[in-house]
Amino acid sequence: MFKNFRITCDEATTICDKSQYGASTLLEKVKLNIHFLGCKICSLYTKQNNLLTKIYKGHAKACKETKVCMTKEEKEILKKELEKIKK
């Protein structure tokens, strides 16, 4: 009966990645948690992956709030550099 709930580490990491984006099913989450009981490495992977996602989301949010524009001088310099490359 429990053979249906056993998954490999590769499957566990795939489910972990899917669950971060809300794409995993309830059954997959149950299988993942059962896998964690015997595999501390996958458990650590999931914790680290969640932490990295949390950090990235915070950084991405801060970047969206910051508006970065080139000055006219920078644009002219860039145009000149691109013209040199085209030739």
N, C-alpha and C positions, 0 to 999 in steps of 0.2 A: 504494500500500500504506500509506504513512504518512498519507494523508488521513484515515483512520479514527481516527488518534491526535491529530488537531488539534482543539483546543477553543477557544472564545472566552474572554475574561476573565470574563464573567458565569458561564459554566459552571465555570471554574476556581475562582471564589470559592464557588460552591455546593458543589463537591466538597471544597474546603478546610473549609467549615463541617461538612459531613457526616462528614469524616474525623476531626474532633475528637471526635465522639460515637460513632465506630466504625460508622458507617452506610454508609461508602463501600466499593466493591468494589475488588479488586486492579486491575482494568482501569482504573477511574477514577483510582486512585492513580498508575498508570503514565502515563496521559494528563496528569495534573496535573504530574508531574515533567518530562515532555517540554515542557509549556507553560512551565515555569519556565526552561528553557534559553533561550527567546527573550523572556521577559517578566519583567523584574526588578521591575516594579510588583506583580504578583501574588505574586511571591516575598516581597517586603517585606510585603504584606498578610497573608500566611500567618504570617510570623514575628511580626508585631505581634498578630495574632489569637491565636496560641498563647500569647504572653506575657500578654495580657489574661485569657485563660482560666485560666492558671496563677495569676495574681494573685487573680482572683475566687475560685477554688477554695480558696486559702489563707485568704482573708478569710471565706468562707462557713464553713469549718471552724472558725475562731476564734469566729465568731458562734454556732455551735451549742453550743460549749462554755460560753459565757457565758449564765447564766440571769438574765433580767431580769424582775422582778415589780414591780407597782405596790403602793405602800403603801395602807393603808386610807384614809388622808387623801386620797391622789390619786384613789382610786376614788370617794370621796364627791364630790369636786370635779367629776370627770368626769360623774357621775350628774346633778348639779345643772346642769351645762352642757347636757347632753342634754335635760333637762326643759325648759330655756329654749328650746331649738330646736324642740321638739315643739309648744309653745304658740304 
